[in-house]
Amino acid sequence: MPQRSPRLRLVFTTASSEEQALSIARTIVTEQLAACVNIVGPMRSIYKWRDAIEDDREYLLLIKTRAAHYAKLEKRIGALHTYDVPEVISASIDRGSPPYVKWLLDSTAEPRRRRRKKRQ
């Protein structure tokens, strides 16, 4: 039975090239801000930017993470991105298979700090 888990998010962003998408994905997974990033593309994006209609090829990143990481993730994507206004939007993941939810949470857990032994 699927596990209810409002603690999880699916975050979407786009990149102008496969290389940029790979760079963002590898960085945020390495930093444990995401458990997994799927890169989809190329796809075609039509949007309005600075009073012009743009028609570009982009890559879509589907980022699986904890809700608690969203603010850090949004800031990190902004720092890594080449766009002036990168798309960073989030949707709640309200259910997931228990093994997948556990894996996602384990993969994005804060590293445990070692306790220092008290000197006597």
C-alpha positions in Angstrom: 0.0 0.0 0.0 1.4 3.4 -0.9 2.7 5.5 2.0 1.3 9.0 2.6 4.2 11.4 2.7 3.7 15.1 2.5 7.3 15.5 3.5 8.4 14.9 -0.2 8.5 17.3 -3.2 8.9 17.0 -6.9 10.8 20.1 -8.1 10.9 21.2 -11.7 13.5 23.3 -13.4 14.7 23.6 -17.0 18.2 24.1 -18.5 19.3 25.4 -21.9 21.6 22.5 -22.6 22.2 18.9 -21.6 25.6 19.8 -20.1 24.0 22.4 -17.8 21.2 20.0 -16.8 23.8 17.3 -16.0 25.9 19.8 -14.0 22.9 20.9 -11.9 21.7 17.3 -11.4 25.1 16.0 -10.3 25.7 18.9 -7.9 22.4 18.7 -6.1 22.5 14.9 -5.8 26.1 15.1 -4.5 25.1 17.7 -2.0 22.2 15.5 -0.9 19.7 18.2 -1.8 18.0 15.7 -4.1 17.8 11.9 -4.1 17.3 11.6 -7.9 17.1 13.9 -10.9 15.5 12.8 -14.1 16.6 14.7 -17.2 14.0 14.8 -20.0 14.7 16.3 -23.4 15.4 18.0 -25.5 11.9 19.5 -25.5 10.6 22.6 -27.1 9.6 25.6 -24.9 7.6 28.6 -26.1 7.4 31.4 -23.6 7.3 35.2 -23.4 10.5 36.9 -22.3 11.1 40.7 -22.4 8.2 41.4 -24.7 9.2 38.7 -27.2 7.9 35.2 -27.8 10.8 32.8 -27.5 11.0 29.3 -29.0 13.9 27.3 -27.5 15.1 23.8 -26.9 15.4 23.0 -23.2 16.0 20.1 -20.9 13.5 19.4 -18.0 14.9 18.3 -14.7 12.5 16.4 -12.4 14.0 16.6 -8.9 12.9 14.3 -6.0 13.6 15.8 -2.6 12.4 16.5 0.9 10.1 19.4 1.5 12.5 20.7 4.1 15.2 21.1 1.5 13.2 23.2 -0.9 14.5 26.6 0.1 18.2 25.5 0.0 17.5 23.7 -3.3 15.9 26.8 -4.9 18.8 28.9 -3.8 21.4 26.4 -5.1 19.7 26.0 -8.5 19.7 29.8 -8.8 23.4 29.9 -8.1 24.2 27.1 -10.6 21.9 28.3 -13.4 22.7 30.5 -16.4 19.1 31.9 -16.7 18.3 35.3 -15.2 15.0 33.8 -13.9 15.3 30.0 -13.7 12.1 28.0 -13.4 12.0 26.5 -9.9 8.6 25.1 -9.0 7.5 22.4 -6.6 4.6 20.0 -6.2 3.9 17.8 -3.2 4.3 14.1 -3.5 1.5 12.9 -1.3 2.0 9.2 -1.8 4.8 6.8 -2.7 5.7 3.1 -2.3 7.2 2.6 1.1 10.6 1.4 -0.2 10.9 4.4 -2.5 9.9 6.9 0.2 12.5 5.4 2.6 15.2 5.5 -0.1 14.4 9.1 -0.9 14.5 10.2 2.7 17.7 8.2 3.4 19.3 9.7 0.3 18.6 13.3 1.4 19.2 12.9 5.1 21.5 15.4 6.8 24.9 13.7 7.4 25.1 12.8 11.1 27.7 14.6 13.1 30.1 12.6 15.1 29.8 13.2 18.8 33.0 14.2 20.5 34.0 12.2 23.5 34.2 14.3 26.6 37.6 14.6 28.1 37.9 13.7 31.7 
